[in-house]
Amino acid sequence: MNIITQTPRIIIRLFEPEEEEMYLSLYNDERVMLYLPFRSREEHIKIFREHLVTGPVGSVTGRWGLFNKADNDFIGMCLLRLFDDGSDSIELGYALHYNHWGKGVASEMADALLTHMRNINQAAKFVAVTDLGNIPSQRVLEKAGMKRDGNYFRNGEELAFFRSLI
């Protein structure tokens, strides 16, 4: 098990190859997909398989599984990737199974992941975008030390843009 970081409740770690179907199950729920861009099953498989390997030492980018520390229940996934605006900013993203919404898990994950990655690369600048109507995720980002900084257009869609204050 390749753990990235953890808190008293959650573990953020690399996925194992045999967890592919578990990962894909996240995208079968219409409630989870409400604020996420549509991707085919094949696209999700490709993304999953591309992220089974770790990046170079010191890299702060990747896509990881989020698990309950008590029972190893799959909660969702989180990611850090280069932001698509041509800057050197790193974008935070995540998706959680619906039954884990509203329990503080997303806030805990965001805070733990950003804190851990700042320790690896203190110069990293973190950003995030959400659907304009996704107020709960916007609150998560604010709790993680991010501030709304206008809107951002991606693939013709207007999104709320957040920037890390630290």
N, C-alpha and C positions, 0 to 999 in steps of 0.2 A: 504494500500500500504506500503510494507516494503522496504523503500529506504536504500540502502547501502551507496551510495554517489551520488553526482551530480555536474554538472558544469553549467554555464549559458545556455548551449545548450542541455545537455543530463542528463538523470536520469538512474542510475544503480540500479535495484531493484529486489527483489524476483519475480519469476513468480507466477501468480495466476492459480489455477487448470483449469479454463475455457480458458486459453491461450494456451492450448496444441496444437491445430491445427495451431495456429499462429506460434508457435515455430517450428512445423514440416515443415511449408511452407519454412522455411529458407533452408532446405536440399533438396528441389525440383528443385533448380536452378543449372544446370551443371557448370555455372561459379563460383558459391560459392563452389561447391564440388570439383573443380579442384585441390585444395591444401589440401583437408581434407580426412581423411581415410574413406573408404566406411563403412557405417553401414546400416543395414536394418531399415525399418520403425519401427519395433517392438523394435529394440535396442534403437532407438531415443526416443520412448515412455517410455521405462524403465528408460533411463537416465533422461528424463524430470521429471517423477514422483518421482524419488529418490531425486531430488534436490528441491522439493517443501518445504521442511522443512529446517530450519536454523540449522547451526552447533552449537556446544557449545559456550558459551560466550568466546570471545577472539580468536575464530577460524578465520583464514584468508582464509579458503578454501570454495568453493561453486561455483555454476553456476547460473548466473543471467541474467535477461533481460536488454537490452539496448534500451532506448526509447527517442524519441525527446521530449524535454521539452515543446516546443511550442504547439504541437498538439497530443502528446502521440503516435505518429506513431512508430511502432515496427521497430527498426533499426537492431537488431541482438542479439547475446548473447556473454557473456564473462565468463571466468572461472579462478579460481585459484584452483589447486589441487596439492597433493603431487607428486613430480617428480618421475618417475619410475626407477631411478637409485639406489635406496636404501639410498640416502642421506636424509637430512631433508629439502632440497630445495623445493620451491613452484613454480609450473609451471603456467605461464600465457598463456591463449589461448583465441581465439575469432573467431567469424564468423559473418560477416555483410551481409545484403541483398545487392545485386549488385548495386542497385541505390544509395547506400550510400558510395560506394567506391570513393576514391580520393577527399573527402571533409574534411579531417582532423578529422573525427569522431573517427577513430581507435586510432590515436595518443592521442586525447583528453581523450578517455576512458582509455587507458593504463596508462597515466600519473595520471589521477584522481584515478583509482583503486589502483595502486601501492602506491601512496602517502597516501591514506586513510588506506590501510592495514599496511603500515609502522608505522602509528600512533597507530595502535592496537598492533602490535608486531614489535618492533624496531629490534629485532634479526633475523627476517625472511630474508631468502636469496631467491631471485627470479631468475628464469631462464625461458627460452622459446626456442622452436624449431620451425623451419619453413621448408617447402619444399625448397630444394636448389634453385629452380627457382622462388620462391616467393619473389622477390626483394622488392615490395611495403611493405610487412609485415616486412621484415628485416629493412627497413627504419623506420617503426613505432616503432619497438623495440629500435632502436638507439635513436630516439627522446625521448623515455621514459627512457633514461638513462641506456640502456643495451649495452653490447659490444659483438661482435662476438668472440667466444672462441672455434673455431674449429667446428667439426661435431660430431653428435651423431647418433647412429644406433638404430632404433626402428622397431621391426617387420620386420627386414631385409631391411629397407629403410634408406638411409643416409640422415640426416637432418642437416640444419644449426643450431648450438647451440649458444645461447646467455645467458649471465650472467649479473645480475644487478651490476652496478658499486658502488652502495650505500649500 
